[in-house]
Amino acid sequence: MSSTAGQVIKCKAAVAWEAGKPLVIEEVEVAPPQAGEVRLKILFTSLCHTDVYFWEAKGQTPLFPRIFGHEAGGIVESVGEGVTHLKPGDKALPVFTGECGECPHCKSEESNMCNLLRINTDRGVMINDNKSRFSIKGQPVHHFVGTSTFSEYTVVHAGCVAKINPDAPLDKVCILSCGICTGLGATVNVAKPKPGSSVAIFGLGAVGLAAAEGARISGASRIIGVDLVSSRFELAKKFGVNEFVNPKDHDKPVQQVIAEMTDGGVDRAVECTGSIQAMISAFECVHDGWGVAVLVGVPSKDDAFKTHPMNLLNERTLKGTFYGNYKPRTDLPNVVEKYMKGELELEKFITHTVPFSEINKAFDLMLKGESIRCIIKMEE
């Protein structure tokens, strides 16, 4: 066991005291892990748009003070009672969703939506005892999606921690904790394009670029990027995108434009924007008879998907996905291996690196649309 096992650890964390205000580096106390929990020493974390969305507190229950962060890599410092798949010193990735191993979803080969550990953005405490493991001068600080990686140490449910190859570079593979796997898996696990096929990717942010990378790895020959921002097209070429459509450049619906480009429609489409219109376009642009569209983006709560039933009757398939259908503990180590073997390229997603003391710069870069992934190095 580590020398700090069972003790409260004092460390630095970037705390959000209120919505939209810069994070403040504070000394926090991190309690030891309880039964079924793990305490991790975070070495690298990265900023995902989800952190920014909840930090801005737009359209959801605001919980402050809070420690955000959910894409990260670290080392197991200590484990709570009953944890057997992890030990101190293991390299690991914490994930915002989990795998308890016991519920019907975990026992199903077709699902990764664990009943116990599925993402819960409203919860700011650990599920074991409904208490926070973080405090500042005795005042509890809320957790975020069970991970809270903007802290040098964090406590996570063991079912949300994937043990990975000890040789894996954490400053690269940390980005697999959320967005990259979400897009990649949407293509390789759900859309499943065949070699030589055509794929349309709606939205060329980090998740859309990861979906394009999945199409490239799958051997798709035509990868069509669809985005309202034409400046994104040049960068997308690095991820295998070889044709581009900006819906604003056309006076007809984009699904019609794509159908005309592809002799009736693409074989697969992956929607990564959350825009209801993009979802409808993605579905209606796939070829009848065999086309499959996969929805990844999260819509606004009052949105409704509307299409003519004949689009389904004509043998088009509509699917949804959560975290790319990856089971965190079972599947994430294999994705890391793909990177280690050179099959998956991660470096091109990483556009910036900042020290932990400059974490607010990562927020600025994302808000300006200048970064895909900004790595935050915890130790300076």
C-alpha positions in Angstrom: 0.0 0.0 0.0 1.1 3.6 -0.6 2.3 5.7 2.4 -0.7 7.9 2.1 -3.3 5.1 2.0 -6.1 5.7 4.5 -5.1 9.3 5.1 -6.6 12.6 4.0 -4.4 14.1 1.2 -4.0 17.8 0.8 -3.4 18.9 -2.8 -4.2 21.5 -5.4 -7.5 21.5 -7.3 -9.1 24.0 -9.8 -12.4 24.9 -8.1 -15.3 26.5 -9.9 -17.0 28.7 -7.3 -19.7 30.0 -9.6 -21.0 29.7 -13.1 -18.8 31.1 -15.9 -16.2 32.5 -13.5 -12.5 31.5 -13.9 -11.5 28.5 -11.9 -9.4 29.1 -8.8 -6.5 26.9 -7.8 -7.2 26.0 -4.1 -5.8 23.6 -1.5 -8.4 20.9 -1.0 -8.6 17.9 1.3 -9.3 14.6 -0.5 -10.7 11.9 1.8 -9.5 8.3 1.4 -11.6 5.9 -0.8 -14.5 4.1 0.8 -15.6 0.6 -0.1 -15.7 0.1 -3.9 -13.8 3.3 -4.6 -10.3 4.3 -5.8 -8.1 7.3 -5.2 -6.2 8.4 -8.2 -3.2 10.7 -8.6 -4.1 12.6 -11.8 -1.0 13.3 -14.0 -2.8 14.6 -17.1 -6.3 15.8 -17.8 -7.9 17.5 -20.8 -10.8 19.8 -21.3 -13.9 18.6 -23.0 -16.9 20.7 -24.2 -19.1 19.0 -21.5 -16.9 20.6 -18.8 -17.4 24.0 -20.4 -21.2 23.5 -20.8 -21.8 22.6 -17.1 -19.3 25.3 -15.9 -21.4 27.9 -17.8 -24.5 26.3 -16.2 -26.7 26.6 -19.3 -29.9 24.7 -19.0 -29.2 22.4 -16.1 -29.1 22.4 -12.3 -26.1 24.4 -11.2 -24.0 22.9 -8.4 -21.2 25.0 -7.0 -18.5 25.0 -5.7 -17.5 22.1 -8.0 -14.4 20.4 -9.3 -14.9 19.7 -13.0 -12.8 17.5 -15.3 -13.6 14.0 -16.7 -10.9 13.2 -19.4 -7.8 12.2 -17.6 -5.0 9.7 -16.9 -3.4 8.9 -13.7 -1.9 6.3 -11.2 -3.9 4.4 -8.6 -2.8 5.8 -5.2 -5.0 3.6 -3.0 -8.1 1.4 -3.2 -11.1 1.0 -0.9 -12.4 -2.3 0.5 -13.5 -4.9 -2.0 -11.6 -3.4 -5.0 -9.8 -6.3 -6.7 -9.2 -5.3 -10.3 -6.9 -2.3 -9.4 -3.9 -1.9 -7.1 -1.7 1.0 -6.1 0.7 1.9 -8.9 -1.6 0.8 -11.8 -1.9 3.2 -14.7 -5.6 4.0 -15.2 -8.2 6.1 -17.0 -11.2 7.4 -15.0 -14.4 7.5 -17.0 -17.7 9.5 -16.6 -19.7 6.3 -17.0 -19.0 2.9 -15.5 -19.3 -0.9 -15.5 -20.5 -2.5 -12.3 -20.3 -5.9 -13.9 -23.5 -7.1 -12.3 -26.5 -5.3 -13.8 -28.4 -6.5 -16.9 -26.7 -3.9 -19.1 -23.2 -5.0 -18.0 -24.1 -8.6 -18.5 -25.4 -7.8 -22.0 -22.9 -7.9 -24.9 -25.0 -5.2 -26.6 -25.1 -2.5 -24.0 -22.7 -0.3 -22.0 -25.4 1.7 -20.1 -24.7 0.4 -16.6 -27.7 0.8 -14.3 -25.6 1.7 -11.3 -22.8 3.9 -12.8 -24.4 5.5 -15.8 -23.6 9.2 -16.2 -25.4 11.5 -13.8 -24.6 15.2 -14.2 -26.8 16.3 -11.3 -25.1 14.2 -8.7 -22.3 16.0 -6.8 -21.5 13.2 -4.3 -20.3 9.6 -4.2 -23.0 7.0 -4.6 -21.6 4.9 -1.7 -22.7 7.3 1.1 -24.0 10.5 -0.7 -21.1 12.5 0.6 -18.3 14.4 -1.2 -14.7 13.2 -0.8 -13.5 16.8 -1.4 -13.5 19.7 1.1 -12.0 23.1 1.7 -11.6 24.1 5.3 -14.4 21.7 6.2 -16.8 22.8 3.5 -17.7 20.1 1.0 -17.0 20.6 -2.7 -19.2 18.9 -5.3 -17.9 16.2 -7.6 -18.6 16.2 -11.3 -19.8 13.1 -13.2 -18.0 10.9 -10.6 -14.5 11.9 -11.9 -13.5 15.5 -10.9 -10.1 15.3 -12.6 -9.2 19.0 -12.2 -7.5 18.0 -9.0 -4.1 16.4 -8.3 -6.0 13.6 -6.4 -9.5 12.4 -6.9 -11.8 9.6 -5.7 -13.7 7.6 -8.2 -16.0 4.5 -8.1 -13.8 1.5 -9.0 -16.3 0.6 -11.8 -15.5 3.9 -13.5 -11.7 3.2 -13.7 -10.1 1.3 -16.5 -6.7 -0.3 -15.9 -4.5 0.2 -18.9 -1.1 -0.8 -20.4 1.6 0.4 -18.0 3.7 1.6 -21.0 0.9 3.8 -22.4 1.7 7.5 -22.4 -0.9 9.2 -20.2 -0.4 12.6 -21.9 -1.9 11.0 -25.1 -4.3 8.3 -24.0 -6.0 10.5 -21.4 -8.2 11.9 -24.2 -9.8 8.5 -24.7 -11.8 9.0 -21.4 -14.6 10.8 -23.2 -14.9 12.5 -26.6 -12.5 10.6 -28.8 -14.0 7.2 -27.8 -17.5 8.6 -28.3 -16.9 9.5 -31.9 -14.6 6.7 -32.7 -17.0 4.0 -31.3 -20.0 5.6 -33.0 -18.4 4.7 -36.3 -16.5 1.5 -35.6 -18.9 -0.1 -33.1 -22.3 1.2 -34.3 -22.2 2.4 -37.9 -19.7 -0.3 -38.9 -18.8 1.0 -42.4 -17.4 -1.6 -44.8 -14.0 -1.0 -46.6 -14.6 1.1 -49.7 -17.9 2.5 -48.4 -19.1 6.2 -48.1 -19.6 7.9 -44.7 -20.9 11.4 -44.0 -19.8 13.0 -40.7 -22.1 15.9 -39.4 -20.1 18.3 -37.2 -16.3 18.5 -37.3 -15.5 19.2 -33.7 -13.5 16.8 -31.6 -16.2 14.1 -31.6 -16.9 14.4 -35.3 -13.1 14.2 -36.1 -12.9 11.1 -34.0 -15.9 9.7 -35.9 -14.0 10.5 -39.2 -10.9 8.8 -37.7 -13.1 5.7 -37.2 -14.2 5.8 -40.8 -10.6 6.1 -41.9 -9.5 3.1 -39.8 -12.5 1.1 -41.2 -11.3 1.7 -44.7 -14.1 4.0 -46.0 -13.2 5.5 -49.3 -15.4 8.6 -49.3 -15.6 10.5 -46.0 -17.7 13.6 -46.4 -17.5 16.2 -43.7 -20.5 18.4 -43.1 -20.1 21.6 -41.1 -21.4 25.2 -41.1 -17.8 26.5 -40.5 -15.8 26.1 -43.7 -12.5 26.8 -41.9 -12.8 23.4 -40.2 -12.4 21.6 -43.5 -8.6 21.9 -43.9 -7.9 20.4 -40.5 -10.4 17.6 -41.1 -8.3 16.2 -43.9 -5.8 14.9 -41.3 -8.6 12.7 -40.0 -9.4 11.1 -43.4 -12.2 13.5 -44.5 -11.8 13.9 -48.3 -15.0 15.8 -49.3 -16.7 18.7 -47.7 -20.2 20.2 -47.7 -21.2 23.5 -46.0 -25.1 23.5 -45.9 -25.0 27.3 -46.1 -23.4 27.1 -49.6 -26.6 25.4 -51.0 -30.2 26.4 -51.6 -31.5 22.9 -51.1 -31.5 20.6 -48.0 -28.1 19.1 -47.3 -29.5 15.6 -47.4 -30.5 16.2 -51.0 -27.0 17.6 -51.9 -25.4 14.5 -50.4 -27.8 12.1 -52.1 -26.9 13.7 -55.5 -23.2 13.5 -54.8 -23.4 9.8 -53.9 -25.9 8.4 -56.4 -28.7 8.0 -53.9 -27.1 8.5 -50.5 -24.1 7.5 -48.3 -23.8 4.1 -46.8 -23.3 5.4 -43.3 -23.8 8.8 -41.6 -22.7 9.9 -38.1 -24.2 13.0 -36.5 -22.0 14.7 -33.9 -23.6 18.1 -33.4 -26.8 17.8 -31.2 -28.7 19.9 -33.8 -32.1 18.3 -34.5 -31.9 19.5 -38.1 -28.5 17.8 -38.5 -29.9 14.6 -37.0 -32.8 14.6 -39.6 -30.4 15.4 -42.4 -28.0 12.6 -41.3 -30.8 10.1 -41.4 -32.3 11.2 -44.6 -29.0 11.3 -46.5 -28.3 7.6 -46.1 -29.0 5.2 -49.0 -32.3 3.3 -49.0 -31.9 -0.5 -48.7 -28.8 -0.5 -46.5 -28.0 3.0 -45.1 -27.4 3.4 -41.4 -27.4 6.7 -39.5 -26.0 7.0 -36.0 -26.9 9.8 -33.6 -24.2 10.9 -31.2 -24.9 14.6 -30.4 -27.1 15.5 -27.4 -30.2 17.5 -28.3 -32.0 20.2 -26.4 -34.6 18.8 -24.0 -37.6 19.9 -25.9 -36.4 18.8 -29.4 -38.4 16.2 -31.4 -37.1 14.1 -34.3 -39.4 14.3 -37.3 -39.1 12.3 -40.5 -41.5 10.5 -42.8 -42.0 6.8 -41.9 -41.4 5.8 -45.5 -37.7 6.7 -44.9 -37.6 3.8 -42.4 -39.8 1.5 -44.4 -37.4 1.9 -47.3 -34.8 0.1 -45.2 -32.9 2.9 -43.7 -31.7 2.3 -40.1 -31.5 4.9 -37.3 -29.3 4.1 -34.3 -28.2 6.0 -31.2 -25.0 5.5 -29.2 -23.6 6.4 -25.8 -19.8 6.7 -25.3 -19.4 4.9 -28.6 -20.9 1.7 -27.1 -17.6 1.0 -25.3 -17.8 -0.7 -21.9 -15.2 1.3 -19.8 -13.4 -1.4 -17.9 -13.7 -4.1 -20.6 -13.1 -2.2 -23.8 -11.1 0.9 -23.0 -7.8 -1.1 -22.5 -8.2 -2.5 -26.0 -8.6 1.0 -27.5 -5.4 2.0 -25.8 -3.7 -1.0 -27.4 -4.9 0.2 -30.8 -3.0 3.4 -30.2 0.0 1.5 -28.9 0.1 -0.6 -32.1 -0.1 2.6 -34.3 -3.6 1.8 -35.6 -5.2 4.8 -34.0 -3.6 8.2 -34.1 -4.1 10.4 -31.1 -1.4 13.1 -31.4 -3.4 15.0 -34.1 -6.3 15.6 -31.7 -4.0 17.4 -29.2 -3.6 21.0 -30.3 -2.3 22.6 -27.1 -0.7 21.8 -23.7 -0.9 24.1 -20.7 0.4 23.7 -17.1 -2.2 23.2 -14.3 -1.7 26.8 -13.1 -3.0 28.0 -16.5 -6.1 25.8 -16.7 -8.3 28.8 -17.5 -6.3 29.3 -20.7 -7.7 25.9 -21.8 -11.2 27.2 -21.3 -10.3 30.4 -23.4 -8.9 28.3 -26.2 -12.0 26.1 -26.4 -14.5 29.0 -26.2 -12.6 30.7 -29.1 -12.8 27.4 -31.1 -9.0 27.2 -31.3 -8.5 23.8 -29.7 -9.6 20.3 -30.4 -8.0 18.9 -27.2 -5.9 20.9 -24.7 -3.9 18.8 -22.4 -3.5 20.1 -18.8 -0.2 18.9 -17.2 -0.8 18.5 -13.5 2.8 18.5 -12.3 4.8 21.5 -13.3 
